[in-house]
């Protein structure tokens, strides 16, 4: 299986039915699992044996989904959770506690930005946001003695800025902390962060992985490559009293991080993905490679159309040769994904008029499914950000985010053409 192409892994990985078993992954709609002896269950709770003890922590259907994405991203294990926000949260608090600090890119999705800046501050975890274009020296200057990680997006939402993997991997290696990368927009089809040096990968599976706007979810993938025994991560190396003094690194080796996330945080918080959502998201994975190709082709065609329109001031899409991210996109991504942004010549009211005039593209608080949708980040997903934070994230009042679907591109372009004509 390890030698299969990622397109084949998307279809085949994670589930191998035995003779006479269902060909399609069954939905294990059960909270509980039967065992023959009390000792067998005791071994599960002591982490001495593998298996499912309760669907708050693991489930056979969800496990198939986890194993498939782990194979596609090239990790040692994965943990599916209830949302992309839950994935971001668990990925950080699994190695940060009150009194700790971490670095994040200023261009993050607004929901993640608020989570890190406001909610984690209430938990005693401090964040410093850095400009992704800053020099290595400037970024390293933001580190403190208690800095535990760097968090970024492979392709930012909504700015479509491409992460400079080489720069940030070099920084995290020098500073002895892991790099966590949200890979939601490219998906493993267009970008493989672990192969580029990232240590932990997260996704909002609600987006392209599900792909049909049916299932909210998130996932965390562990590369197994980071050395947690470097003295900075006692939560992974020192005894866990809740498991009779077990050390995650000593007991689980390369899988220490992802096991701890499951048996400690999911055990206590309970934000595990449901079997039904995992089943639907796994169906999405089976066509992900086909859809990402079409999303990217359509987005490039629409970006080229908008770039040549006299009522459009600017277009941002990383596969446009004039885009500031073009070189990084060609270096790290196999295509530009399906999201672009553009600014109209005029005001926020002009942007709103265009959005209200669209007929095929819908105004939705969502992104990255088969249907074309638009959103005004400054007044919607990022409205809680201050003017200063909006500016740092590159979000202007005229900016419209377009999630380009897999419809016929001629129809998509015609819709934007008639909407722009309304100005």
Phi, psi and omega in degrees: 000326183296338181270356180290149173293154183299330177297323178287321176301322180301329182267319194254333189291154172095337185216122178231092182296141176276176183305122177084358179273163181302137178290326180263144182304123178285155173271112179274079183278067182218137176279335192235162182221137184269139174231156186282333182225155176295326180296326179296319179289323177300320178295325176297314183290337176268003180062028178269343182222151177274149178154179182254120180263328184192143186283003169284341185246321178201160183203143183302319180292315180295325180298324177298314178299315180298314182295324180293314181291324176300319178294319182291324180274345180082035181255172179272347180182165182217158179226117179270133183233182192284343180195168175296325177296322177295322178297315178298317182297306183296322182299328181273309185288348175294338179231357177244144173225177180307130182100353180265170185220150173214165181254137175223154178282142184289347185266014182296158172309141186303321179295320178291320178302312180296319178304311184288317186284321188253304185293315181293333175298323178293336179270001178087014178253124185259144178235146170241124179269135181237151175289123181299340179271358181295157180289157176306322181295319179294320181292316180295332178293339179279349180287150175234174180297334183256017179286129188247346184190166169242135180237128177212175176247138178297325175218113192288154180241116009259003192288348182053039173275133182271132179293132175277086186303315184302317181293312185285330175293319178297320180293313184292327177294317180293323184270352175073034178232158178281155173255119176258128184236123172280116185251029187300310186289315179284329190061167179295348178291321184258339182208137179240088186303325181296320177295336181267002174112358178290155182259322180229139179238138175236161175216146156272103181288350175301334188273237189299329184298308171294305169080355184230012177059041180246337194220121176276135179186170176212167179208149177239132179241132181258125179290332186078008187261342186278142178271099182282356183265021183278007176097353184262354189229068182299333179298337179262339185254326183277161184300139174262110184297335181285351174233043174057038175083017179293140172257126184294318181292321179290324185273323188244359174055236184297337181266014186304314185297311186287328176293315178300317180302320182285305192278348177255301187281317178290325174304316188271324183267324175079026183264048180279153179287145181280153178302320181296315179293322177295321178299313181293320180291326176295323174299320177299319179301327185295337178244010185302317182296326178287316182292319182297327176296314181289318177305314184291319178298313181295320182296320179295318179296318180292320178299319179295321178296310182296324181296334181260006184270137186286350178257006178251125183280321180204157176227138178238111175208126192293348178265002172281128183305330181275354183290143181295342181259006186301313183296318179294322179298314180295332183279321190246341183241148178274347175198176188267003184070187190252016183243133175223164174231153175211159178240132180278159173280102183149211188252180174297328178293326176292321176297319179295322180296319178298313181299319180290341182269349180291143183247321177275312180284131182261150173276112185221149173269064183199166181206153168072048166231183190294341183261141179289133180220158179230158182206150176252093188304319185300327182255359183237265188295333183247020187291341178281348181284147176288166178301322180295316180291324176299318180296318179297326180276357178076025183256112180259163179298334182274352188288128172244129175265132179243124171261104188278124183276195182253018174294174175298126186298328179300322179288323178296312180297318179299324180294315179291328179296314180289328179291319178294332180292344180285343180285000000 
